[in-house]
Amino acid sequence: MNTKNLTLKKLKVYLWPKNMVKAKVYLVSALSFLLIGRIFVLCGPVAFKYLIDHLEKSPAVFPAGILISFVAVRILAQTFNELRDYTFNIVTQRVFREISVTTFKHLHSLSLKFHLNRQTGGLSRIIERATKSLEMISQFLMMTIFPSIIETIFLSILLWIWYSPWCSLIMVLTMVTYVVFTIIVSTKRLKIVKQMNAYDNTAQTRAIDSLLNFETVKYFGNEEFEVKRYDEVQAVYEKTSRKLRGSLNFLNAGQAIIFSIGLGGMLAFAVQRAAIGAITPGDVAALFAFSLQLVMPLFNLGFAYREIKQGIVNLGEMFELLDQESDTKDIAGAKPLVYKTGKVVFENICFNYGADRQILKNINFEIQPGETAAFVGATGAGKSTLSRLLFRFYDPCKGSIYIDDQDLKSVTQESLREVLGMVPQDTVLFNDTLGYNIAYGAPDASPSQIQEAAKNAELDAFIASLPEGFDTKVGERGLKLSGGEKQRVAIARMLLKKPKIFIFDEATSALDSSTEKRIQESLQKISKNQTTIIIAHRLSTIVDADKIFVLDQGVIAESGTHVKLLQQNGLYAKLWNQQINEGLIEGD
């Protein structure tokens, strides 16, 4: 089955959903209103024919009945068209919501690897185009394609019976030629549209990436460089757009020529028949009205065909996203994690981000219930990777991880992440209020609980100094806050979650010494007797840890308490002395 048919098959599931009788009723009603409406539309030229014939035979008699009939069928045609639009809009909006929510939910279910390999700008563009295409496809099907097909069938039968098979044949040949020409030219135009979409994706991605890194651009004075990169793509997009416009002009001219020849042939036939008395002047007028009425929606056929075909491509891209499978899926029969004491075990763990980038090599350690374990080492040693593996953002290439003797691969990810609390090194906040970002740790938390979490994170005085308090907007990615303020928000929302196992990844690195000391005392009090994992650069923050693991080039080079590691005079002692010299630690 080709991609187009596969996309339509998947779309059918949403348009004709199982166990949703109401949606099916709306769809059937919309199609019924469409059929009835087109019948009344065709009645318009018939009433027009009788009006012309009446005026020719009895010009002195006012044709009240015919005029009323003409007005009535026009009103009824428009009424049923509106009913069609209303009921079908209910169907399309339901489908739009269903697909949007399904895609959004699915994207959140995919692994971190997928999101790191995809560019957010391009991803959002795919979803945006797909949802717009869905609306466009439904609109053109109900406004242009289906009405034209129904009218062509009805009108062919009417012309065959009422006038002549030749008249019907001329109309059908005109329609077929018109449609074939439109499809051929529109197919070629579609290739240009795909190129434009690719350039559009690139431009959008570059724009979003540049704006998200606004400060970095300013630091290096690269505004002109960013504008030039953006303009390069826009210049190619502009050139392609001109090419697309030229092809549209060619399409419109060709359609007009085909229709004019067909209309001329029908009128010539009608005039010849009228000259010999076979049909009346009203019939000639009706034929002309029929032709104009039929061709009006067809003038948009090329655009409709292109949009529908491109829409199918756009929907196909979104369905491809839905077909993406996570690298870290729950196994069949996975059970919720049963938290008991908080024992954490890494057993023979190996991990790499690619064949040429091995991060962890045969890592083994145990963290007993209630212990505080710290991981230190140079940048790139694999410290933060350990926390990502514990959260199952990735699965190890080899080995197993256990919490309370339960293999993480055998439990549901949802239950696993419920017991873990994380303060990441790089805190990214939502573009919302301070209160919202703190409450994200527990969306159902009460205002007093949110305030308590803010107090424990040393945020209460800062929030009290703000005119809008907890309602203060933090800006996109929290750019309106300092690094230390963002870090304290991250700590507050983690505390609000009340996890069973605490993980701090450079959790206080952006704070001043006095604030850091106060927060650490608060964290130690809150996490007392709870298993705690600390990933640290500043060694002074982990001197009281029960265990310290020193990572070096993906392996555990040393382990022990602070005192024991200093006595070994190895890598840890070297890092300690180096930080004393750098002023990060006050010497004894």
N, C-alpha and C positions, 0 to 999 in steps of 0.2 A: 504494500500500500504506500503510495507516494505521500510526501509531506502535506500537500494540500488536502487530500482526502482524510488524512489522519487528524489534521487540525479541525476540519468540519465535523468529523466523528466525535471529537472531544467536545466541541462547541454544542453539539446536539444534546449531550448529556446535561448541559446547563439549561438549554432551551426547552427540553422535554424531560424534566427531572422525574425520577422514580419517587413514588409516594408523595407527590405534591400535586394533588388534583386541582387545587385552585389555580396554580400557574398554568396548567394545561387548559383549563377553562378559559382563562384570559387569552391564551394564544389562539385557541379555536375561535373565540369570539372576534378577535382582531382580524383573522382571515375571513370570517363570515362577513364582517362589516366591509372589508375590502371588496369582496365579490359583489355584494349588494350595491355598494357605492359605484363600482364601475358600470354596473347595469344602468343605473340612473344617469351616469355621465353620458352613456351612449344614447340615452333617450333624448338628450338635448338637441343634437342635430336632426333627429326624427321630427321633434316638435317644430324645429326651424323649417324643415321641408314643408310641413303642412301649412305653416304661416305664409311662406312664399307662394305656394300654390293657391291658397285662399285669396291672397292679395291680387293674384293674376285673374282669378275667376270672378271674385265678388269684392272689388276694392271698396265698394260703398258700405259694406257690412263690417262692423267692428268685430274682430276675431277674439272676443273676450275669453271664450273657453280655451282656445289654443294658447293665448298669452298666459292664462292662469296655469295651464299645464306646463308650459315652458318654464315659468318661474318656479313652479312646484318641484319639477325634476331637478332644477339647479339647486334649490334649497335642500332637497333630500340627498342629492349627491354630496353636497358639502357637509351635511349633518353626519352622514355615514363615514365620510372621510375623517371627520373630527373624532368620531367614536372609535374608528380604527386607530388613529394616532394615540388617543388616550389609553385604550386598552393595551396596545402594543408597547407603549412607553412603560406601563406597569411591568410588563414582562422583561423588557430590556434593562430597566433599573434594578430589578431583582437579580438578573443575570450579572449585571455590572457589579453589584454588591457582592454576590456570591464569589465571582472570580477574583475580585480585588482582595477580599478577606482571605480567601484560600491561598492566594499568592503571597500575601503579607505574612500569613501564618507559616507557610512553607519556607519562606526566606529565613525566618527566625529559627526554623528547625535545622537548617543546613549548618555544616561545620564551620569553624573559624577559618579553615584552610580555603574554603570556597570564597568567603568574603574578603580574605586577604588577596586572593588572586583576581577578584573582580573590582572594577572601578565603580564607586558609588554613583557617579554622574551618569555613566553609561547604563547602569542597572536601573536607575530611576527613569531614565529615558525610555527603556524598553517597556516598563510597566505603564508609563504615561501614554506611549503610542498605542499600546495594546488596548487600554481602556477606551481611548478615543476612537480607535478603529472599530471596536465593538459597537459603539453608538452609531458610527458612520455606516457600517455594514447593515445594521438593522434599519436605519433610515432609508438607505438607497434601495434595499430589498422591498420595503413596504411602499416607498414613494415612487420608485422608478421601475425596477425590474418586474416585480409581480403585476403591478397595474398594466404595464406595457404588454406583458405576455397575455393577460386576460383579455385586454382590449383587442389585441391582434387576433386571438382565437374567435372572439365573439364577432368582430367586424368582418373577418374572412367569411364566416358562415353567413352573416347578414348580406354581404355584397354578392356572394354566390347565389343566394336565394332571391334577393330583391332585385339585383341588377343583372349581373352576368358572371360566369366563371372567369372570363377574361379580366374583368375588373378586379376580381379577387386575386387573380394570378399576378397582375401588375403590382398590387399592393404588397403581396407576400414577397415577390422578387425584390421590390424596393427595400422592404424591411430586412430581408436576409442579407442583401448587399451592404446595406447600412451597418448592420450588426457585425458582419465579417470584417469590413473595413475598419470599424471602430476597434474591434478586438486585436487585429493585427498591429495597428498603429499604437494602441494603448499598451500592448505587450512590450513593444520596443521602448516606449516611454517609461515603463516600469523599471527597466534596467537603470535608467537615469535617476529615477526616484530612489532606488536602493543606494546608488552612489551618494546622493544627497543625504540620505539617512546616516550613512557611515561618517560623512563629514560633520553632520549635525551632532552625532554621538561624540566625536573627537572634540569639537568646539565646546560642547556642554561639559565634558569631562575636564578639559583644560580650565574652563572658567570656574567650575566648582572647586577644583583642586587649588587653583590660585587664590580664590577668595577665602577658602578654609585656612590657607597658610598665609593670610594677610600680613601677620607680623613678620614672618620670615622674609617675605617680599620686601618689606620696609627695611628690615635689618641690613639687607644687602643692596638696597637701592635699585632693585630689578624691575621697577614698574614698567619701563619701556620694553624690557626684555619679554615680560609677560604679555604686554599688549601686542608685541610683534608676533609672538607664538600664536596668539589668538587670531590675529589678523591674517596670518598665513592660511589658516584653515578657512576663515570666512571668505578669503579671496577665491579659493578653489570652489567653495560653496556657491559664490556669486556666479562664477563662470558656468558651473553646472546648471544653475537656475536659469540662466539665459538660454542654454541649450534646451532645457525642458520647456520653456515658454515658446520657443520656435516650433517645437514638435506639436504643441497644443494648437498653435495657429494653423499648422498644416492639417491637423485632425479636424478642426472646426470648418475649414474651407472644404475639405473632402466630403464631410457630412452634408454640408449645405448643397453641394453640387449633386450628390446622389439623391437627396430628397427632392430637389428642384426638378430633376429629370423624371423621377417617379411621379411627382405631383402633376407635372406637365403631361405625362402619358395618360394619367387617370382623367384629367380634365379634357384632354383631346378625345379620349374615348367617350366621356360623358356628353360633351358637346355634339359629337357625331351622332350619338344615340338620341339626344334631344332634338336634333335637326330633323330626324325621320319620325319623331313623335313617339319613340319607344319609351322615353322617360320625360318627366316634366322639368321645368326650370327649378322647381323646389328640390328635385333629386340632385341636380347639378350642385346647387348650393349646399345640400346635405353632404354630398361626397367631399366637397371642399372643406366643410366644417369637420367631417370625420378625419380627414387627412391632417388638418392642422392640430386637431385635438390629440391625435395619436402621436404626432411627431414632437409635440412640446416636451413630454418627459424624455423622449429619445435624444433631444439635444444635449441632455446631461449624461447620456449613456456612456460616453468615453470616460468622463470624469468618474461616473459611478463604477464602471468596470475597473478602472485603475485603483480607485479607493478600496473596492471590495477585494481585489486581488492583493493589493498591498496590505490591506487590513488582515487578510488571512496570513500573510507573511508575518505581520506584527504579532498577531495572536499566536502564531507558531513559535515565535521567539519566546513568548511568555509561557507557552505550554512546555517548551524546552526547559525553562526554569523549573516548572512544576515537576518535570521528569528527573531533575537533578536529585541524586541521592546523597544523603549525608555520609561522610566518612566515619562518623561516630553514631551509629544507629543503635537503638535498644534491640537486643536480641529477642527472638520469639520466646515468650514466657518469662521475660525479665520481671523481677519482683522488686517492690520498694525496699530501699535500704533500711535496715533495722538498726538504729543507732543504740549502742550499748554504753561503751566507755570512751570511744574516740581513739582507739589504737590505729595507727597508720603504718603501713608496711609497703615499701618499694622493693620488689624482688627481681633482680636481674634485668633492670630496665635499660633498654636501648632506644634511642630516638634520633631521627634525622629529618630535616626539612627538604631533603633531596639527596640523590645519590652522592653528590659531591659536598654535602654539608651535614656531617654527622655532629650531633650536639651532645648526646648523652651516651656513655659507654658502660654497660654492665653496672648500673647503679643499684646498690643494696643498702637499705637502712631501715630501722624501726624507730617509731616514736611512740612511747608508752602513753597510756591514758593520763591526761593532765599535764604532760610535759610540755616545755617550751623548747622547740628546736629551731636553731638559726642556720641559715645557709649563706655563706660568704664566698667571695671569689672575684676575679677580674670580670670586666664587662664581656659578655659573650660566653661565659663559662657554662651557662645552662641553668642558672638559678630560677629565673622566671618561667622557664619551660616546665620546671617541676610543678609549679602551681597550675599551669594550663593542663598538664596531664592529670592532675588531681581533680580538676573540674571536668575532665573528659572533653575539653575542647579538641584534643587530639587523643588518639590511642597510640601507645608505644609500639615501636616496630617489633619489640621482643620484650618478654617479661610480663609481670602482672602487678597491679596495685590493689591493696586491700585496705578496707576500713572495717574494723571489728571482724576480721577474718572473712569478709565478703568481697569477692572479686568485683571491682567496679564495672567490669563488662557484663556481669550477671544481674546488675540492678538497674532500675530506671534512672535516666539522667535527671529527671525532675526531682526525684526523691534524694538523689545524691547532692544536688545543688541546694536543696532546702537546708541541709545541715552545715554547709560551708559558708563562711563569711569572708569577703575579700575587700581589702583596701589596695587598689592597684597603684603602681608607681606613676603612671600617666592617667590622671583623673580627667575624664571627659564628661561634662554635664549636659543635660537636656536644655534646650532653649526655652526655659520656663522659669518659674519662680524658685527662690531658695527653698520655700516650704515644700514645693513639689519634688525637688531634687532630694531633699532629706527624706520625705515620706516615701520615696521610691523603694526604700528598703522594706517597707511594710505599708502598702497603699491604704490599708484599713486602720492605720494607727490613729489614735485620738490626738488632738492638738497638744494636750499635756505630755503625751509620750514623745511627740516630735520635739517639743521644747526641752524635755529631759535629755534626749539624744544630742541636741545642739549644745546643751550645757556641758555634757561629758566630753564633747569634742572641742571645747573652748571656743564655741561660736556665739554664745549668748550675748556677750558684750558687743561683738561686731554687729550682730543683727539688731540689737537695741539701738545702735548708733545710726541705723539706716532709716530714712523717713518712711519707707514702705515696709520695713521689717521683713517678715517672712514672705511678703508679696513682692519683694524686689526681684526684678528680672535679671538673670545671670548672663544673658546673651548666648549666641550660638557657641556650643562647646564650652560654655562658661568663660568666655573671653573677657567679660566685665569684672571677673574676680582675679585676684593674684593667685600664684601657685599655691601658697600656703592656705589661702581661704578655700580654694577648690579641694585641697587635700583634707581639710577639716570637714567639709561637706561630705566627702567620701567616707570619712571615719564615722560621721554621724549617721549616715544612712545604713552603714554596716552594723552599727550598734543597735539601730532600730530593728533590724532584721532578727537580732538575738540568735545568732547561729550557734551550733554546737562545737564547731572547729573554726578557729580564727586563723586567717592568713593575712600577713602584712608584707606587702612588697614595696620596700622603701617608703613605708606609710607616712613617715614624718620628715622626709628628706628636704621638703621645701619650707620647713618651719624654722623659726629662730630658736636658739638654745633654750630659753626660758619656757616658751610655749611648748616646745618639744618635750621638755622634762615634765611639765604638768600633764600633758596628754598621755605620756607614757605611764605615769603613775595611775591615771584614770583607766587606761587600757589594762594595766596589770591587775587592777582591782576587779574590773569587769570580767577579764578572761581567767581569773584565778581558778585553779583546778580544772580548767578546760584546755584541751589540746590546742597548742598555738604554734604556728609556723611563721618564722620571720625571715624575710629575704632582705639582707642588709648590705649597705656599702659602708656606712659609718659604724665601725666596730664598737664604739662606746655605747651603742644602743642595745647591744646583745651580750654584755659581759655577765649578766645574771641568767642567761639561758642554761637549761639543763644539759643540752647537747649543742655543739657547734660543728657543722660539717663544712669543710673547706673544699670547694670545687675548683678544679684546674683542668682545662681542656677536656671537659666532659666526664671526668672521673672524680671520685671522692679521694682527694689526696691526703686529707687528715680529718680526724674527728676527735671530739673530747670536750671537756669544759674549757672555759677561758683560761683558767690557771694552768691546767694540764697542757694546753696547746702552747702557751707561752714558755713553759718549761721545756717543751720539745725543741724550741728554737728553730722551727721549720718555716713553712710558707705563711702560716697565720702570724707568727711572731714577726716575720718580715713585713707583713701588711700593717701590723700594729705599730711598729716603729716608724714605718713610712707615714702613717697618718699622724703620729705625734709630730714628726718633722714638718708636715703640711699644716699643722695647727688645728687639725680636726679633733684631736684628743689632747687634753691637758696632761703633760708629763708628770710622773711621780717625783 
